[in-house]
Amino acid sequence: MADWATLKIEQSVRKQRVSFQTLALSLFLGVVLARGAVLNIYPFGLALGAALILKGGKGAALGLLGIIAGTLTLHDLPLALEITIVLVLLSLLAPLIRRGRHAPVFQSLTVTALTCLVFALALLRNGADPTAFFSVGVQGVLAGGFSIIYGYALNQEEALWRGEFNREQGMAWLLLLIGAISGLQGLKIAAIDFPVVVLSFFVLFAAGRFGAGTASGVGALLGFLPELNFHVQNLMDAGIFGLAGFCTGAFQRFGKLGIGLAFSAVTLSLTVFLRQEAVYSQLVSSGLGLLLFLLWPEAAPRKDFLKPKPIPEVEATVSKVKVLADIFDQIALSYQAAEAETTTLRPEIPELMNVLVERVCQNCPTIATCWEREFYKTYRYLFDLFSLVETHGKVRVQDLPVEWKRQCGRLKEMLLGIQFIMEQEKNQEAWRRRLAANQEAIARQFQSVSHVIGNLAKELNARHNRQDVKPSNLARRRRHFLDVGVGSFSKSGSGINGDNYASLAFSPSRHAFVICDGMGVGQNAAKMSAMALTLLEQLMNTGFDPVEAVQALNSMLVLRSPEESFVTVDLAILALETDELTFIKAGAVASYIAGPEGIEAFSAGGLPAGILDQIEVPVLETVFKPSQVLVMVSDGIPDAVRDGGDWLKDFLEREQAAGSQELADKIVQEVRRLSGGEIQDDGVVLVVRKNFWNEG
């Protein structure tokens, strides 16, 4: 209860503070923006007035009064009257503008139109030079465009007071501030130069909240843009405040006092060096801006009420839940991909014609005449016959044209064959549609499950990044006692290796090495094997048993495409606390363990993943000691020699290598030598040793 009471009190105080700041800000912006000019026209006051009218609420009326007052300070009564008329018309049209779905766009167009109309009528009444109408058009366009920007900035006012706005909000307020400083140009009382006061304050504000980079950009922009000219004085101001912002932001971590001292030192040095004639005015104005910055309240610290701190177990659970949601998304995408490919599998008429010719024309004595001498005539006749049956369904021989009867001596058999093929195709099309509908429904269900799981992870609200508990951190720590070497090559003429590998630290006590070989070579094979590796990693990191992960991968690949597409999976699970080693092979070639006792090969006759709906996943268990070497390869390495022997086993028996990477490199070199420079397939080799003596 105490927490809730504190929260309510702080919210009440914040509302009162924001309300007062809103009123003061609206009045200040109204006065200074009405004075702001660009190219001798005054669009900023109109833009702010339109934004205040559309937003409404507290501060709008005070801001409009500020705009009128600021315009009157220009001592141009006709201009003040024209701006007032535009704002009154906007106030009358505001209810209609707010009803639209695209209120900011309508607001911009309305501001542009009213500004051009009112100012153009005034020019016509006074008989002005026709070139002045161009300035009126520019003023209308600028007023309409800035009204959208200012409206967006005013709607993000609370983020400004907190100092937590994003890039878009910051740019909107920066453009608003440029107009405000433009309105302050020439406003000077004694030695106080108000543009310098405001500029100094906002450079300090940016340095304190956002650091050196942002403060440097703010200083340079605010120093140059308000006057929009390339006078030496203007360029000096941009350089002084840009450099001051950069140097000041470097002291962000020292707080307001450190920022203030750095700003004072930098501005004093630059002013004495560049503007000796204005040292006193510059120092007084900068000092006043610094005083405002020191008196400005700090951003209220954010407090998380009734929220316990996350614990590592919860973070790990949330990480796994997020990965599980990604897995369900992948399954849904697999169904959607299968559905998309199913809809494109309908055979065309030429394919059906080939089936018919093989069944009817193959044993006809006139086949050479029809399909060699009169090919185009026969093809056209058969195509028209298919079209006729497809259009009318049941067709009798008597109903066919006489020239068709003369063309083919087996017209009756041909017609029956076409009707049978078309009927069969209709049945298959119905099943394809039903399959596509079912796949779409299942995909939606999996996506729904993914969303539910993802929302669950959000509700748990772990604040740390998933990488804090991701098993890749375990992999970095295991470099001390796992010596891994990798070698790879691609088929001659192909720049992309279709085989992929990974080292997965999916458990605190177990480590996996996996090689995936996609069907074929090149880019498609690389995409397939990379996708398989990603899915395996996600499944195993979530907690799936390795065998179940391979079976789940098989189901996803089968669903992904009705066409033949498969991936071989060679998985070695190494127990770090014992000497156990488990091989899981789905269509993979043999792996080897080399040691003082000799070379032992481990192979199994399993099918690759993605061929059948259900596959048996062979599991081989053995012992892997620190004195031994594990060698895993894809099929491109043993197939380098096609004489039926096991050249790699013989090579390992006679080869001695100091490290895993050296042995992997020698195996790749031997493949290139045996292939004679013409490699027929992609290949990957993984060499693993235990290095317990290097631990620590």
Secondary structure, DSSP 8 states (H G I E B T S, - for coil): -HHHHHHHHHHHHHHHHHHHHHHHHHHHHHHHHHH--BTTB--HHHHHHHHHHHH-STTHHHHHHHHHHHHHTTT-HHHHHHHHHHHHHHHHHHHHHHHSTTHHHHHHHHHHHHHHHHHHHHHHHHT--TTHHHHHHHHHHHHHHHHHHHHHHHHTHHHHHHT---HHHHHHHHHHHHHHHHHHTT-EETTEEHHHHHHHHHHHHHHHHH-HHHHHHHHHHHHHTTTTS--HHHHHHHHHHHHHHHHHHTTGGGHHHHHHHHHHHHHHHHHHHH-GGGHHHHHHHHHHHHHHHHHS--------TT-----HHHHHHHHHHHHHHHHHHHHHHHHHHHHHHHTT----HHHHHHHHIIIIITT-TTHHIIIIITHHHHHHHHHHHHHHHHHHSS--GGGS-HHHHHH-TTHHHHHHHHHHHHHHHHHHHHHHHHHHHHHHHHHHHHHHHHHHHHHHHHHHT--S-GGGT-THHHHHHGGGTEEEEEEEE--TT-SS--EEEEEE--SSSEEEEEEEEESSSHHHHHHHHHHHHHHHHHHHHHT--HHHHHHHHHHHHHHH-SS---EEEEEEEEESSSSEEEEEEES---EEEEETTEEEEE------BTSSSS----EEEEE--TT-EEEEE-TTTGGGS-SSS-HHHHHHHH---SSHHHHHHHHHHHHHHHTTT---S-EEEEEEEE-GGG--
